[in-house]
Amino acid sequence: MLRSNCDVIIVGGGYAGMAAALQLARARRKVVVIDAGSRRNRFADISHGILALDGKSPASIAATAKAQLLEYPDVTWVSASAARVREDGDQFAVHMVNGTVLQSHRIILATGVSDTLPEVPGLSERWGRSVFHCPYCHGFELNQGEIGVLAVGEVSLHQALLLPDWGPTTLFLNGTFEPNPDQVAKLSARGVKIERVLVNGISGRVASVHLADGRVVELAGLFVASRTAPLGPFAGQLGCEVLESPWGAYIQTDEFRQTTVQGVFACGDAARPGGNVTLAMADGVMAGSSAHRTLVFGFDQ
C-alpha cells in the first residue's frame, strides 16, 4: 500500500514526536506518527521535573498526550516499526516492516535513544527505579540519603560533582579511571568519597553495592552515565550527520532542529547529547513548527 498524501512523517511517538505532531496538526497539516511503543522512561514509575505534571506516571502522561493528539483529524497513528527511510525524488519514503510504504514531503526523526549500561550484575534490572542518569529528574526523592555514582570513565566526574546537592555522595571508580590530583581536590571540596575497590554487583530493593572485598554499601540511589545512541538506522540511511559527545552519539541539527539533510528534522534525546521529558517536548515543538514553515516558505526563508 502506498500513502502519498502526507505532509510530514514523524518516526517516533514519544514526547518529542508527539509535541512535533501537535504543532503540525494545529496547522492542519496531514501527519503520520510511526511508533513502536518503547519510550525511554518506560522503566520509571513516576516522572518529576515536568512543569504542571510533576509526580505523574510516564505512562499516564504519554497516554493523555496521545489521546489529545488523536482528537485532531489530520493525525494518523501507526503502531508499528519502520525498517528503512530514503529520499524519493522531492519526497521521502518510509518502508515499514510489514511492507507498507509511506510517503511525505518532510521527515522528523524523534526515535529516542538506546541506553548501554556497564555490565554489572543487577544494574540493568534497577534502571529507572533505583539506578538513574539524571539527578534533576530523580534526586529530590532520595531525601538526602546516601548516593552513589558508578563511574564509566572520566565523564562520571560531572555526575559526582553535581550530586552532593542531593545527598552524601560516593564515587565508585570500578577500575574505569583514576582521578588526577586536581580532580581529587575538586571531589574532596564537594565532600565526595572515592571508592577504588571493584564493584561485583548490585542487589536489594533499592541499591546495595557489593564490593570485591566483601563490603556492601547501602544507598538511597545509584547514578550512572549510560552510553546513548539514536534508535534505528534512519539517520545513517538518510545521510544525516551524527556527532559524538562524552555520553554517546546524537544527530546533528541547527537551532531549528533541521539536520544536515534538507527536509529532515530531528528532535528529542536522539538529537541532543543529554535530555529529559521537558527538553524533548520543547525540541518537538521547534521541529514541528520548523517543518511547517519550510512547507510554506521553502528552505530559502
ABEGO torsion letter per residue (X at the ends): XBBAABABBBBEABAAAAAAAAAAAAAGBBBBBBBAGBBAAAABABBBGBBGABGBBAAAAAAAAAAAAAABAABBBBBBBBABBBBBEABBBBBBAAGBBBBBABBBBAAEBBBBBBBBBGAAAABGAABBABAAAAAAAAGGBBBBBBBAEAAAAAAAAAAAAAEBBBBBAGGABBBBAAAAAAAAAAGBBBBABBBAEBBEABBBBBBAAGBBBBBABBBBBBBBBBBEAAAAAAGBBBBBBAAEBBBBBBAAGBBABBGBBBBEAAABABBBAAAAAAAAAAAAAAAAAAAAAEAAX
